[in-house]
Amino acid sequence: MDEQMREKFEAWFSGNGEYPKAIERSGDGYKLMTAVGAWEAWKACAAALSQPAAAEWIEWRGGAQPVADDIRVDVEFAGGDIESGTVAKAWDWTHCEEEYDIVRYRVTKATP
């Protein structure tokens, strides 16, 4: 978890420090149950926003897999073929200068 993200949450939830008891910690969490719930929602929202929007094609030049394993993607290969709806972990995202290098991808949906 990103400490900067937690600092932003705590600033927001405490009214920029006006209500410090609202963010008193208990171990890795918070004493106040509403803070616990708000923090979990904050993290879930941040995770959702970190994924590209569905149906938006993204140019790809190779490298580490850009989305989580269970995210379904459409991929376009250097040779022009397109494969749809496969989980990201099924593909080799590196480039080898071959016709099956992924050159574009788009998110479709996560595996249920």
Phi, psi and omega in degrees: 000142182278121181297327178296322177296320180293322177298319178295317177300311183296323176297314180295310186291331181267008182065045183056042175091358181292332181234074185297332179294338181295336183241022175298132184270152173228099186067235179271352183249212182232153178289320184279122184298327178293328176291321178300311181295318180294322179294318177297318178295319179301314180295319179295320178296316179299320179295317180295320181288341181281348178269142178298153178296144178300143175075003178268113179290136181236126178295143182227131181244016179095159180135198180292148180309126189275350181227167180298155183307319187272003179283129178276136183226155165260139179233144173246133182264162180304327180282356177102345179292150176234133174244139186240143169071023180263146178294145186302325184294349181283347188252155171267113186271354178282168177248137179234016182058045179235167183292343179258020168290136177286127180249339175211151174214162172213147180281135175255295175195159177283151176291131180294000000 
